[in-house]
Each structure stands twice: as structure tokens, then as C-alpha cells.
Amino acid sequence: MRRKIWSGAVGVSLAALTVSLQAATTEPVYRVQDEILVTGRVTSVTTIPDWMGKDGVNIALSSRDASAPHVDIATAAFLRTMDFAVAVGDDLVLTGCWSQGADGSPVFLVHQLRKDKVTLNVRDPRGIPLW
């Protein structure tokens, strides 16, 4: 009986720790099942520290249907390694999903981007970053 009570207490403690750690993270959540296609023109490009502490390339995208003011692509180092530059005025086709940034604002997380005839995957099929 004592063993059951003790293991039950450990299970409850681990579950509480998991919930508190999930609540403390500022990492946006990528959901493959919610992927959509967004097409537009880049209106700004910035490189800022992202939630992983790396220099993330972020763009603003404008399209006929809507605008995406905060789009997370990948780290600057990853894009350099892949020899894939993004500049203001580029027309892009993005596959990704909407999530919530650390400040609660909407952020579009990119899985795949296409510029001209070049397609780059920045996440694996499960949505995990490749950088």
C-alpha cells in the first residue's frame, strides 16, 4: 500500500512540474495539423534574438488578402548555411501555422518557404526546427 501511495505522489508531482514548466516557456507552439499557405511580398526584414536565444530572421509580409506583421523564418546562421537570402520586395510562398509569441501577439511560424523556383524547408515533417 505504501508503494502505491508513494508512486502516486511522484506521478502527481511530475505532472505538476510538467504543467508549470509548460506554463513558464515562451516558445511558440508549432502545430503541423494547422498548417496553411500564405503568399505575399516582404515589407521588412529584421534579425532579433528569438525564443531559443539565437538570431532569428523575422519578416513582415503583405498580401492581397491580409498582412502578417510577424513571421518567424529561421536563424540567420541557418539561412546563410543554406545560401537562402530574404530581402524587402521578395515574393514568397510560405507554409506554416499561426502561434502566439512571448508577448501574446500572433506570430506566423514558417515550415517551408519558396522564393522564385527555390524551396527551403526550415522544419522537419513533425514541425521541429532544422536549425
Order of alpha helices (4+ residues) and beta strands (2+ residues): alpha-beta-beta-beta-alpha-beta-beta-beta
